[in-house]
Amino acid sequence: MWFLVFIVWIVLTVVACKCARDRGRSPGKWLVFCLFITPIIALIAIFCSKNLKEEEEKKKDDMLRARVGEREFSRSLNDLSTLRQQNVINNTEFSQKKIDLINNLYYKGISDSPESFLVALVPFKDNGVLNSQDMEMIKGILYCSPEYYSN
């Protein structure tokens, strides 16, 4: 009888540790918890606690969605250029908003490859919307950002 209880205890402990790992928790800590309390209470506690793995995946998804795409950046730059051409904003305001847009790349990162991002900006350089200094600043941001090196 005691042998059967021992086997069930071990099986439930293994299940609890696996569930803890699947929910982003430390299996080692839950193993100790199972050994000193009971695996049944550990399982209840595991399923009542937050799923850290899901929360981490949600944060990653939110960060990826927050990144700037080449279309979004091009559209914003085109809108700024149109506002300047229509004299809705002056050259100083245009330059400041353009710098803000470029700095936003540094804080948010990009969702596309640096090369495709730069290719999308060539027409803006040709039309004078972006100057050489702007392009160098953008290249510096794109190629020096940590997410570029982590890929």
C-alpha positions in Angstrom: 0.0 0.0 0.0 2.8 2.5 1.0 4.6 1.6 -2.2 1.5 2.6 -4.3 1.2 5.9 -2.4 4.9 6.6 -3.0 4.5 5.9 -6.8 1.5 8.2 -7.0 3.3 10.9 -5.1 6.3 10.7 -7.5 4.0 10.7 -10.6 2.1 13.7 -9.3 5.3 15.5 -8.5 6.6 15.0 -12.0 3.3 16.2 -13.4 3.4 19.3 -11.1 7.0 20.1 -12.2 6.1 19.7 -15.9 3.0 22.0 -15.4 5.2 24.5 -13.6 7.7 24.6 -16.4 5.0 24.9 -19.0 3.6 27.9 -17.2 7.0 29.6 -17.0 7.7 28.6 -13.4 10.8 27.0 -11.9 10.4 23.2 -11.8 13.1 22.9 -9.1 11.2 25.1 -6.7 8.0 23.3 -7.3 9.8 20.0 -6.8 10.9 21.1 -3.3 7.3 22.3 -2.7 5.9 18.9 -3.7 8.3 17.0 -1.5 7.5 19.0 1.6 3.9 19.7 1.2 1.9 17.6 -1.3 1.9 17.4 -5.1 -1.9 17.9 -5.2 -1.6 21.3 -3.3 1.3 22.2 -5.6 -0.8 21.5 -8.7 -3.7 23.6 -7.3 -1.3 26.4 -6.5 0.3 26.2 -10.0 -3.0 26.4 -11.8 -4.2 29.3 -9.6 -1.0 31.3 -10.3 -0.4 33.5 -13.3 0.9 31.8 -16.5 4.2 33.6 -16.8 5.0 32.0 -20.2 1.8 33.4 -21.8 2.5 36.9 -20.3 6.0 36.9 -21.7 4.7 35.9 -25.2 2.1 38.6 -25.0 4.8 41.2 -24.2 6.9 40.0 -27.1 3.9 40.3 -29.4 3.1 43.8 -28.2 6.7 44.8 -28.7 6.7 43.4 -32.3 3.4 45.2 -33.0 4.9 48.5 -31.7 7.8 48.4 -34.2 7.8 50.7 -37.1 7.3 49.3 -40.6 8.6 50.8 -43.8 5.1 51.5 -45.0 4.1 53.3 -41.8 7.3 55.4 -41.8 7.0 56.2 -45.5 3.4 57.2 -45.1 4.2 59.5 -42.2 7.1 61.0 -44.1 4.9 61.6 -47.1 2.2 63.2 -45.0 4.8 65.6 -43.5 6.1 66.4 -46.9 2.5 67.2 -48.1 1.9 69.4 -45.1 5.0 71.3 -45.9 4.2 71.7 -49.6 0.7 73.0 -48.7 2.2 75.5 -46.2 0.4 73.9 -43.4 3.7 73.6 -41.5 6.8 75.6 -42.1 10.3 74.3 -42.8 11.3 74.4 -39.2 8.3 72.5 -38.0 8.9 70.0 -40.9 12.5 69.5 -39.9 11.6 69.0 -36.2 8.8 66.5 -37.0 11.0 64.6 -39.4 13.7 64.3 -36.6 11.0 63.1 -34.2 10.0 60.5 -36.7 13.5 59.3 -37.2 14.2 59.2 -33.5 11.0 57.1 -33.1 12.9 54.4 -35.1 15.5 54.3 -32.3 13.0 53.8 -29.6 10.6 51.4 -31.3 12.9 49.5 -33.7 11.8 48.3 -37.2 9.7 45.4 -38.2 11.4 45.0 -41.6 15.0 44.3 -42.5 17.3 47.4 -42.5 18.0 46.9 -46.2 14.3 46.9 -47.3 13.6 49.8 -45.0 16.4 51.9 -46.6 15.3 50.9 -50.2 11.8 52.3 -49.3 13.4 55.6 -48.4 15.3 56.1 -51.7 12.5 58.0 -53.4 12.3 60.4 -50.4 16.0 61.1 -50.7 15.7 61.6 -54.5 12.8 64.1 -53.9 14.7 66.0 -51.3 12.4 65.1 -48.4 15.4 63.3 -46.7 18.9 64.7 -47.0 22.2 62.9 -46.7 22.4 63.7 -43.0 18.9 62.2 -42.4 19.9 59.0 -44.3 23.1 58.6 -42.3 21.2 59.1 -39.1 18.6 56.4 -40.2 21.4 54.0 -41.3 23.1 54.5 -37.9 19.9 53.7 -36.1 19.1 50.7 -38.2 22.5 49.0 -38.2 23.5 49.9 -34.6 20.3 48.8 -32.9 20.5 45.8 -30.6 17.7 43.9 -32.4 19.6 44.0 -35.6 22.6 42.2 -34.0 20.4 39.7 -32.2 18.9 38.3 -35.5 
